[in-house]
Structures are given as structure tokens and as C-alpha cells.
Amino acid sequence: MGPADYALIGVGLVAAAALFHPRLLRSGRWRATVTPLASIIGSGFLVAGPVLASLAGHLAIAAMLALCAAGYLFGSAIRHNIGHVEPELDKPGSRAIKGLERASELTLALAYFVSVAYYLHLFAAFGLRLGEVTDPVWIRAAATVVIASVGLIGGLFGLNGLERLASSAVALKLAVILGLFGALAVAAWLAIQGGTFAWSAPVPDAGLQDLRVLLGLVILVQGFETSRFLGAAYDGPMRIRTMRHAQWIATAIYLVFFLLITSHFTGSESQGAGETAIIDILRPVGMLIAPAIILAALASQLSAAVADMNGAGGLLHEVSGHRVRVRWGNVVTAAAAIAIVWTSDIYEIITWASRAFVLYYALQSVQAAWSAWRLGKRGRAALYAGAIALAVIVLVFAVPAQA
């Protein structure tokens, strides 16, 4: 093992000791932060590097910052709605507000069903790949077992049970990520000392197709909206505050990650290289990099799926007028996800799920702009009108990176 491997182990263990501390795991504020954070830093964390390297070269960190800013804009609209629209939903009248909310919730429900299936399908595929099992039937069977297990936990223990599972998965994921940061920082320092450090990847000549792919990557920072549906456990101010914290933490992690990996870009990265392409890019850093990335991928997909199931359970609770309990909402989500795993091409449907998420952001931005205008907050209304325009542009022009 080299210095980077020792840094990965050392930093990872220190981070794990802090993140698995019982006081932190019991913290209500941390649990409310974990659900959106788990979803924001999902499998996209590993996809983003190779795709943005192919699109922007050594300016990939600027592209990632733009994506995070777009996510924060949509998150601001949802936070406004938590604070100002939610209280209106229980009042008599306000038929237009309720209709818009119902339309956005139904749109998001489908996206959540698909995202849970997608994340846990990938979780099963990564896990079975360790044993060289690639048969689609076995992957679907393993995904079914995992989805059913998560759904059972959600059905028996509700929001708290899923939050405990998400907290552990996020703690593991963040510990591995911080360990990777330690390894990459040491590798960068040694390269600087040896005079071999360079931002070598050229910036490609961006065309319309590249811009359309970049627009499609807004989905990489999706997940903050889960805070909107945790109202059964947390009040509005807590959800607003913790959603903001989750987006800050996720943005910091994405930007530090890109700052540390950009020097490893060669200019030969491919948009369609897949999730495991990051292993090939970073493999020269150390012998433990590949297993660490696989572990991060497994934890990322599990935590993101749990977070989205949490959001879906809370969403179904709201859509049903509180007649369906959150626990049963989790069971319904698991059943729908299992059906999708066995009847659909996950990679094709996830494109439509991505559009459903953006459509939800558009509808929430319409609601926020309308509310802000009625409250006399003209600047806010203009800001959320910009969010509507951005969402429409993404819906019309964005294409998936694999296209």
C-alpha cells in the first residue's frame, strides 16, 4: 500500500468514529438532514465525474457548481412553499393552491417509485458484481429481496425505522467519501512535490448537444425535495433549516470531490462510460481506491433509495388526505418498485423519472412564484419565475448523458 491508501484508511476511520457517534445518530436535526442529504448524494456522485470531465474538461468544477446552484434555486422554491403554502392547504377554499399541489404530488409519486427501483436495482448489480454474477434474472431477484426488506422496515417501523437505516448508510457513505478525499489530497500533494501535478484535461468545444446533456444532469443534485414530505415527524422550520443544511453539505462534497479529481482527467473520458468509469480514472491513486468506490456506490444507492422511500411514504400520506399511514405508503412504494424492476427497462424509465422530478420542480416553482407575488415579495416572485423558466428549458431540451 502507498501513502494514499494509508490516508484513505486513517481519514475514513476518524470520520466513521465521528459519524457513527450515538449522540449524532440520535440527533433529530441530523436525522432530518440525512434524508435529503442521502438522496442528493446518490449514485450521481460517482456518475458526475466522468460525464462532466467529457463535457467540460478541467472546468468540470464550474459545471458542477452551476448544477448545485440550479438545485439550490429549486430547493429555495420548495422551502418557500413549506413556510408559506403548506399552512394554506388545510384552510377552506384555496382550491387552486390545492389543485396545483395535488398535480405536483402525483407527478412526484411516479418519480419516487421509479427512483427506488432504480437505486436498489443498481445496488443489487454492484453487490452481485463482486461475485461475478451478471445474470439479469439474479440481479432482479436480489433487487426484489432488498426492496422488500427496506419496505418491510418502513412498514413495521415507519419513518423512524427508515431514518435509522438511512443514518447508518449515510454515515458509512460519508466516511468512505472523506477517506477518498484524504487519499486524493495526499496524491495531489505528492504530485505537487514531484512536479507532476497538472490540470491536463482540455476544455472541449461545447456544442448544443453538450449543453443539452449538461441540462439533463440537474437530476444529479435531486433529492432535497424529500424534506417537503417529512411533516409527519418534523415541523416546517426544522425541515426548511435541515434541507438548506443538506444542500450546503452536498454542494461542499461535490465541489471538493471535483477539485481533487480534476487533475486525474485525461481528456479521454466518455459520457457513456457508466458508473464504474470513476474507478478507472482514480485507480492509479492507490490499491484501495476501487473497493472504496464500490463500497461508496453501495452505500450511496441504499441511502438514496431509503430517502426516496421515506419521501414517497410521506407523499402518499399527504395525497390520501392522511388516510394512508406513512408505514403503508412505504409498503405501497416497495410493491410498485418491485413491479417496475420485473416489468421495465430501468435505464429507459429513469429518463422519464428525471423529467418527472423536473416537472415537479416546475410546478413547485409556479406555486412559490404565485405565493411570493401575493405576499408582495416581488424579488422572490421574479426569482421563482426564473426557476420555472429553467425547469421548462430542462424539460424541453435536456437529454440523458447516455444518449
C-alpha positions in Angstrom: 0.0 0.0 0.0 1.1 3.6 -0.7 0.6 6.8 1.2 -2.7 7.5 -0.4 -4.0 4.1 0.9 -3.0 4.9 4.4 -4.6 8.3 4.2 -7.8 6.7 3.0 -7.9 4.3 5.9 -6.9 6.8 8.5 -9.3 9.6 7.5 -12.1 7.1 6.9 -11.8 5.6 10.3 -11.7 9.0 12.0 -14.7 10.1 10.0 -16.6 6.9 10.8 -15.9 7.4 14.6 -17.5 10.8 14.4 -20.4 9.9 12.1 -21.4 6.8 13.9 -21.3 8.5 17.3 -24.5 7.7 19.2 -25.2 11.3 20.0 -25.1 12.3 16.4 -27.2 9.3 15.3 -29.9 10.2 17.9 -30.0 13.9 16.9 -33.4 14.8 15.4 -31.8 17.6 13.5 -29.2 15.3 11.9 -31.9 12.7 11.1 -34.0 15.4 9.4 -30.8 16.4 7.4 -29.9 12.9 6.5 -33.0 12.1 4.4 -32.5 14.8 1.8 -28.7 14.5 2.0 -28.8 10.8 1.3 -30.8 11.4 -1.8 -28.8 14.3 -3.1 -25.5 12.4 -2.9 -26.9 9.2 -4.5 -25.4 7.3 -7.4 -25.0 10.6 -9.3 -22.0 11.3 -7.0 -20.0 8.7 -9.0 -21.5 9.4 -12.4 -20.8 13.1 -12.3 -17.0 12.9 -12.6 -16.6 11.1 -15.9 -19.6 12.8 -17.6 -18.6 16.3 -16.6 -14.9 15.6 -17.5 -16.1 14.7 -21.0 -18.2 17.8 -21.2 -16.0 20.5 -19.6 -12.5 19.1 -19.1 -10.7 20.9 -16.2 -13.7 23.3 -15.9 -15.8 20.5 -14.6 -15.9 22.0 -11.2 -17.5 25.1 -12.6 -20.2 23.0 -14.4 -20.8 21.2 -11.1 -21.2 24.5 -9.3 -23.8 25.5 -11.8 -25.7 22.3 -11.3 -25.6 22.8 -7.5 -26.8 26.4 -7.9 -29.8 25.2 -10.0 -30.6 22.6 -7.4 -30.4 25.3 -4.7 -32.8 27.5 -6.7 -35.4 24.8 -6.9 -34.8 24.0 -3.2 -35.5 27.6 -2.3 -38.8 27.4 -4.0 -39.8 24.3 -2.1 -38.6 25.9 1.2 -40.8 28.9 0.5 -43.7 26.5 -0.1 -43.1 24.7 3.2 -43.2 28.0 5.1 -46.0 29.8 3.2 -48.0 27.4 1.1 -48.3 24.4 3.4 -50.3 26.3 6.1 -52.8 27.3 3.4 -53.5 23.8 2.3 -55.6 22.9 5.4 -57.7 26.1 5.1 -61.1 26.1 3.4 -61.1 27.5 -0.1 -57.7 27.8 -1.7 -58.9 25.4 -4.4 -56.3 26.5 -7.0 -53.4 26.0 -4.5 -54.7 22.6 -3.5 -55.1 21.6 -7.2 -51.6 22.6 -8.1 -50.2 20.8 -5.0 -52.1 17.6 -5.9 -50.8 17.7 -9.5 -47.2 18.1 -8.4 -47.6 15.4 -5.8 -48.9 12.9 -8.3 -46.1 13.7 -10.6 -43.5 13.1 -7.9 -45.1 9.9 -6.7 -44.3 8.1 -10.0 -40.7 9.5 -9.9 -40.2 8.1 -6.4 -41.5 4.7 -7.4 -39.1 4.5 -10.3 -36.1 6.0 -8.3 -36.4 3.4 -5.5 -36.4 0.7 -8.1 -33.5 2.2 -10.0 -31.3 2.7 -6.9 -31.9 -0.7 -5.5 -31.5 -2.4 -8.9 -28.1 -0.8 -9.2 -27.3 -1.7 -5.6 -28.0 -5.4 -6.4 -26.0 -5.2 -9.6 -23.0 -3.7 -7.8 -23.2 -6.2 -5.0 -23.5 -9.2 -7.3 -20.7 -8.0 -9.5 -18.3 -8.6 -6.5 -19.2 -12.3 -7.1 -19.0 -12.0 -10.9 -22.8 -12.5 -11.1 -24.2 -10.6 -14.1 -27.4 -12.6 -14.9 -30.3 -10.1 -15.2 -32.7 -12.5 -13.5 -30.4 -12.9 -10.5 -30.0 -9.1 -10.3 -33.8 -8.6 -10.4 -34.2 -11.3 -7.7 -31.6 -9.7 -5.5 -33.2 -6.2 -6.0 -36.6 -7.7 -5.1 -35.2 -9.0 -1.8 -33.5 -5.7 -1.0 -36.6 -3.6 -1.9 -38.9 -6.0 0.1 -36.6 -5.7 3.1 -36.5 -1.9 3.0 -40.3 -1.9 2.5 -40.7 -4.2 5.5 -38.6 -2.0 7.7 -40.7 1.0 6.6 -43.9 -0.9 7.1 -43.0 -2.1 10.6 -41.2 0.9 12.0 -42.3 3.8 9.8 -40.3 6.9 9.3 -38.1 6.4 12.4 -37.1 2.9 11.2 -36.1 4.1 7.7 -34.3 7.1 9.2 -32.2 4.9 11.4 -31.3 2.8 8.3 -30.6 5.9 6.2 -28.5 7.4 9.0 -26.2 4.4 9.1 -25.9 4.2 5.3 -25.2 7.9 5.1 -22.6 7.7 7.9 -20.8 4.8 6.0 -21.0 6.7 2.7 -19.7 9.9 4.1 -16.9 8.1 6.0 -15.8 6.4 2.7 -16.1 9.7 0.8 -14.0 11.6 3.3 -11.5 8.7 3.2 -11.3 9.1 -0.6 -10.8 12.9 -0.1 -7.8 12.1 2.2 -6.3 9.7 -0.4 -6.8 12.2 -3.2 -5.4 15.1 -1.2 -2.2 13.1 -0.4 -1.9 12.0 -4.1 -2.2 15.7 -5.1 0.4 16.8 -2.6 2.8 14.1 -3.7 2.2 15.2 -7.4 2.9 18.8 -6.5 6.0 17.9 -4.6 7.2 15.8 -7.6 6.3 18.5 -10.1 3.9 16.3 -12.0 0.6 17.9 -10.9 -1.3 19.5 -13.8 -4.9 20.3 -14.9 -4.3 18.4 -18.1 -7.8 17.7 -19.4 -8.6 20.2 -22.3 -11.9 22.1 -22.3 -13.9 20.7 -25.3 -15.6 22.9 -27.8 -19.0 22.9 -26.3 -21.9 22.3 -28.8 -25.6 22.4 -28.4 -25.7 18.6 -27.7 -23.2 19.1 -24.8 -25.3 21.9 -23.4 -28.4 19.6 -23.6 -26.6 16.9 -21.7 -25.5 19.4 -19.0 -29.1 20.4 -18.6 -30.1 16.8 -18.1 -27.6 16.5 -15.3 -29.7 18.7 -13.0 -31.1 15.4 -11.8 -27.7 14.6 -10.1 -28.5 17.1 -7.4 -32.1 15.9 -7.0 -33.3 14.7 -3.5 -33.7 17.9 -1.4 -37.5 17.8 -2.0 -37.8 14.8 0.3 -37.8 17.3 3.2 -41.2 18.5 1.9 -42.8 15.2 2.9 -41.4 14.7 6.4 -44.1 16.8 8.0 -45.4 13.8 10.0 -42.2 13.9 12.1 -40.8 17.5 11.8 -42.3 21.0 11.8 -41.8 23.4 8.9 -38.9 25.5 10.4 -36.9 22.3 11.1 -37.5 21.0 7.6 -36.6 24.3 6.0 -33.4 24.6 8.0 -32.3 21.0 7.6 -33.0 21.0 3.8 -30.8 24.0 3.5 -28.0 22.3 5.5 -28.3 19.2 3.4 -27.8 21.2 0.2 -24.9 23.1 1.7 -23.2 19.8 2.8 -23.8 18.2 -0.6 -22.5 21.2 -2.5 -19.3 21.2 -0.5 -18.8 17.5 -1.0 -19.4 17.7 -4.8 -17.0 20.7 -5.2 -14.2 19.3 -3.0 -14.5 16.0 -4.9 -14.2 17.8 -8.3 -11.3 19.9 -7.0 -9.4 16.7 -6.1 -10.2 14.6 -9.1 -9.9 17.1 -11.9 -6.1 16.6 -12.1 -6.8 12.9 -13.0 -8.9 13.8 -16.0 -7.0 12.9 -19.2 -9.5 14.2 -21.8 -10.4 10.7 -23.0 -13.4 10.3 -20.7 -16.6 9.2 -22.3 -20.2 10.3 -21.5 -21.4 6.7 -21.8 -18.7 5.1 -19.8 -21.1 4.2 -17.0 -20.9 4.5 -13.2 -17.8 2.4 -12.8 -15.7 4.7 -15.1 -14.7 6.7 -12.0 -12.8 3.6 -10.8 -10.6 3.6 -13.9 -10.0 7.3 -13.6 -8.8 7.1 -10.0 -7.3 3.6 -9.9 -3.7 4.9 -10.1 -4.2 6.7 -6.8 -4.0 3.6 -4.7 -4.9 -0.1 -4.5 -7.8 0.6 -2.1 -9.5 3.1 -4.3 -11.5 0.6 -6.3 -13.0 -1.3 -3.3 -13.6 2.1 -1.6 -15.6 3.4 -4.6 -17.6 0.2 -4.8 -18.4 0.5 -1.1 -19.4 4.1 -1.6 -21.6 3.1 -4.5 -23.4 0.5 -2.5 -23.9 2.9 0.5 -25.0 5.7 -1.9 -27.6 3.7 -3.6 -29.0 2.2 -0.4 -29.2 5.5 1.4 -30.7 7.3 -1.7 -33.4 4.6 -2.1 -34.3 4.7 1.6 -34.5 8.5 1.5 -36.8 8.4 -1.6 -39.0 5.7 0.1 -39.2 8.0 3.1 -40.3 10.8 0.8 -42.8 8.5 -1.1 -44.4 7.3 2.1 -44.9 10.8 3.4 -46.1 11.9 0.0 -48.8 9.1 -0.2 -49.8 10.1 3.3 -50.4 13.7 2.1 -52.0 12.7 -1.2 -54.5 10.5 0.6 -55.6 13.3 2.9 -53.8 11.5 5.8 -55.9 8.4 5.3 -53.0 6.2 4.3 -50.4 6.0 7.1 -46.8 6.6 6.2 -46.0 3.0 7.0 -48.4 1.7 4.4 -47.1 4.3 2.0 -43.7 2.7 2.3 -45.2 -0.7 1.6 -47.0 0.6 -1.5 -43.8 2.2 -2.7 -41.9 -1.1 -2.3 -44.6 -3.0 -4.1 -44.6 -0.5 -7.0 -40.8 -0.6 -7.2 -40.7 -4.4 -7.3 -43.2 -4.4 -10.2 -41.1 -1.9 -12.1 -37.9 -4.0 -11.5 -39.6 -7.0 -13.1 -41.5 -5.3 -15.9 -39.4 -2.4 -17.1 -36.1 -1.4 -18.6 -34.8 0.6 -15.7 -32.3 2.7 -17.7 -35.0 3.9 -20.1 -37.6 4.6 -17.4 -35.2 6.6 -15.2 -35.0 9.2 -18.0 -38.8 9.7 -17.6 -38.4 9.7 -13.9 -35.8 12.5 -14.2 -38.3 14.5 -16.3 -41.0 13.9 -13.6 -38.7 15.3 -10.9 -38.0 18.4 -13.0 -41.8 18.8 -13.8 -42.4 18.6 -10.0 -39.8 21.4 -9.5 -41.6 23.5 -12.2 -45.0 23.1 -10.5 -43.5 23.9 -7.1 -41.8 27.0 -8.6 -45.1 28.1 -10.1 -46.7 27.7 -6.6 -43.8 29.6 -5.0 -43.9 32.5 -7.5 -47.6 32.9 -7.1 -47.4 32.8 -3.3 -44.5 35.3 -3.2 -46.4 37.7 -5.6 -49.4 37.5 -3.3 -47.2 38.3 -0.3 -45.8 41.3 -2.0 -42.3 39.8 -2.3 -41.7 40.9 -5.9 -38.0 39.9 -5.9 -38.8 36.4 -4.7 -41.5 36.1 -7.3 -39.1 37.0 -10.1 -36.5 34.5 -8.7 -39.0 31.7 -8.8 -40.2 32.7 -12.2 -36.6 32.2 -13.3 -36.8 28.7 -11.7 -39.9 28.0 -13.8 -38.1 29.0 -17.0 -35.1 26.9 -16.1 -37.3 23.8 -15.4 -39.1 24.3 -18.7 -35.8 24.6 -20.6 -34.6 21.3 -18.9 -37.9 19.6 -19.8 -37.8 20.6 -23.4 -34.1 20.4 -24.3 -32.3 18.1 -21.8 -31.1 14.7 -23.0 -29.6 11.9 -20.9 -25.8 11.5 -20.8 -26.0 8.0 -22.4 -27.8 9.4 -25.5 
